[in-house]
Amino acid sequence: MGPTEVKTANAVDIYRDTWVRFLGYANEVGEAFRALVPVSFVWGSYAVATAYVTADAVDKGKKAAVAQGDNPGKTTRVAVAVVDTFVWQALASVIIPGFTINRVCAASLYLLGRTTKWPLPVRKWTTTAIGLSTIPFIITPIDRSVDFLLDSSLRKVYNDGKKHE
């Protein structure tokens, strides 16, 4: 581990170690509320989550640039840091969990409509509660699955079997 890696190992990553991380879950919250709010609210939640993903990717690119200094291959390593972070975050924080919560909520609303005589507002609020309560349970499996997916595909392409240190 190089000297810059020692310094950054103890540093707090604002995008992963603070409340800012929750901005990445904005779209899941938007999807959970889809039955109750205008669709523009849901799209706005995706805008927040996408801004978070983009900011994290830019931050990781800046950190990679500082860590590389004037070493050869700096541009490639910075690009790899940005692309890896953006793809990972896009999949793990926006695309897969958003789709998952959307489908959980759609299925819940459908099943509640078929199996209960509850009024529509009660079914919608119940669907929202189910969607919100699902979020904590999907985070770790999705994160691990995206790690596996990227380790098995994209990371093999840009690592070429070597560690970029």
C-alpha positions as CSV (number, residue, x, y, z in Angstrom):
1,M,0.0,0.0,0.0
2,G,1.4,3.4,-1.0
3,P,1.5,6.5,1.1
4,T,-1.6,8.0,-0.5
5,E,-3.5,4.8,0.0
6,V,-2.6,4.9,3.7
7,K,-4.0,8.5,4.0
8,T,-7.2,7.8,2.1
9,A,-7.8,4.5,4.0
10,N,-8.6,6.4,7.2
11,A,-10.4,9.2,5.4
12,V,-14.2,9.4,5.5
13,D,-15.8,8.9,2.1
14,I,-18.7,11.4,2.1
15,Y,-20.5,9.3,-0.6
16,R,-20.2,6.0,1.3
17,D,-19.7,6.7,5.0
18,T,-22.1,9.6,5.7
19,W,-25.8,10.4,5.4
20,V,-25.1,11.4,1.8
21,R,-25.2,7.7,1.0
22,F,-29.0,7.8,1.5
23,L,-29.4,10.0,-1.5
24,G,-28.5,7.0,-3.6
25,Y,-31.7,5.4,-2.3
26,A,-34.0,8.3,-3.3
27,N,-35.4,6.5,-6.3
28,E,-36.4,3.4,-4.2
29,V,-38.3,5.8,-1.9
30,G,-39.8,7.4,-5.1
31,E,-40.8,3.9,-6.4
32,A,-42.4,3.0,-3.0
33,F,-44.5,6.2,-3.2
34,R,-45.4,5.8,-6.9
35,A,-49.0,4.8,-6.1
36,L,-49.5,7.9,-4.0
37,V,-47.7,10.7,-5.8
38,P,-47.5,12.2,-9.2
39,V,-45.1,10.5,-11.6
40,S,-43.0,13.7,-11.6
41,F,-42.1,13.0,-8.0
42,V,-40.8,9.5,-8.9
43,W,-38.8,10.9,-11.8
44,G,-37.4,13.6,-9.4
45,S,-36.3,10.9,-7.1
46,Y,-34.4,9.3,-9.9
47,A,-32.8,12.7,-10.7
48,V,-31.5,12.9,-7.1
49,A,-30.2,9.3,-7.1
50,T,-28.5,9.9,-10.5
51,A,-26.9,13.1,-9.2
52,Y,-25.5,11.1,-6.3
53,V,-24.1,8.4,-8.6
54,T,-22.5,11.0,-10.8
55,A,-21.0,13.0,-7.9
56,D,-19.5,9.8,-6.4
57,A,-18.0,8.8,-9.8
58,V,-16.5,12.3,-10.2
59,D,-15.2,12.2,-6.6
60,K,-13.5,8.8,-7.2
61,G,-12.0,10.1,-10.4
62,K,-10.5,13.1,-8.6
63,K,-9.1,10.8,-5.8
64,A,-7.6,8.5,-8.4
65,A,-6.0,11.5,-10.2
66,V,-4.5,12.7,-6.9
67,A,-3.3,9.2,-6.1
68,Q,-1.6,8.8,-9.5
69,G,0.2,12.1,-9.5
70,D,2.1,12.4,-12.7
71,N,2.6,8.6,-13.2
72,P,2.2,7.1,-16.6
73,G,-1.2,5.6,-17.2
74,K,-2.9,8.3,-15.0
75,T,-5.6,9.0,-17.5
76,T,-6.5,5.4,-17.9
77,R,-6.6,4.8,-14.1
78,V,-8.8,7.9,-13.6
79,A,-11.1,6.7,-16.4
80,V,-11.3,3.3,-14.8
81,A,-12.1,4.7,-11.4
82,V,-14.9,6.9,-12.9
83,V,-16.4,4.2,-15.1
84,D,-16.2,1.5,-12.4
85,T,-17.8,3.7,-9.8
86,F,-20.5,5.0,-12.2
87,V,-21.5,1.6,-13.5
88,W,-21.4,0.0,-10.0
89,Q,-23.5,2.8,-8.5
90,A,-25.9,3.0,-11.4
91,L,-26.6,-0.7,-11.2
92,A,-26.5,-1.1,-7.4
93,S,-28.1,2.2,-6.3
94,V,-30.5,3.1,-9.1
95,I,-31.4,0.5,-11.8
96,I,-31.7,-2.8,-10.0
97,P,-33.2,-1.5,-6.7
98,G,-35.5,0.8,-8.5
99,F,-36.8,-2.0,-10.7
100,T,-37.1,-4.3,-7.7
101,I,-39.1,-1.9,-5.6
102,N,-41.3,-1.0,-8.6
103,R,-42.1,-4.7,-9.1
104,V,-42.6,-5.4,-5.4
105,C,-45.0,-2.5,-5.1
106,A,-46.9,-3.4,-8.4
107,A,-47.3,-7.0,-7.2
108,S,-48.4,-5.9,-3.8
109,L,-51.0,-3.5,-5.1
110,Y,-52.3,-6.2,-7.5
111,L,-52.4,-8.9,-4.9
112,L,-54.1,-6.6,-2.3
113,G,-56.7,-5.8,-5.0
114,R,-57.3,-9.4,-5.6
115,T,-57.3,-10.7,-2.0
116,T,-58.8,-7.9,0.1
117,K,-61.8,-5.7,0.0
118,W,-59.8,-2.8,1.4
119,P,-60.5,0.6,-0.2
120,L,-58.0,1.8,-2.8
121,P,-56.3,4.4,-0.6
122,V,-55.6,1.8,2.1
123,R,-54.2,-0.6,-0.5
124,K,-52.0,2.2,-1.9
125,W,-50.6,3.1,1.5
126,T,-50.0,-0.5,2.4
127,T,-48.2,-0.9,-0.9
128,T,-46.0,2.1,-0.1
129,A,-45.3,0.6,3.4
130,I,-44.3,-2.8,1.8
131,G,-42.1,-1.0,-0.7
132,L,-40.3,1.1,2.0
133,S,-39.9,-1.9,4.3
134,T,-38.4,-3.9,1.5
135,I,-35.5,-1.5,0.9
136,P,-33.2,-2.5,3.8
137,F,-33.5,-6.2,2.8
138,I,-32.5,-5.7,-0.9
139,I,-29.4,-3.5,-0.4
140,T,-26.8,-6.1,0.6
141,P,-27.9,-8.8,-1.9
142,I,-27.9,-6.3,-4.7
143,D,-24.6,-4.8,-3.8
144,R,-23.0,-8.3,-3.6
145,S,-24.6,-9.3,-6.9
146,V,-23.3,-6.2,-8.7
147,D,-19.8,-6.8,-7.2
148,F,-19.9,-10.4,-8.6
149,L,-21.3,-9.2,-12.0
150,L,-18.6,-6.5,-12.4
151,D,-15.8,-8.8,-11.1
152,S,-16.9,-11.4,-13.7
153,S,-17.2,-9.0,-16.6
154,L,-16.2,-5.3,-16.8
155,R,-13.5,-5.5,-14.2
156,K,-11.8,-8.3,-16.1
157,V,-11.7,-6.1,-19.2
158,Y,-9.9,-3.1,-17.6
159,N,-7.8,-5.0,-15.0
160,D,-6.2,-7.4,-17.6
161,G,-5.4,-9.6,-14.6
162,K,-3.4,-6.8,-13.0
163,K,-4.1,-4.7,-10.0
164,H,-4.0,-0.9,-10.8
165,E,-2.3,0.5,-7.8
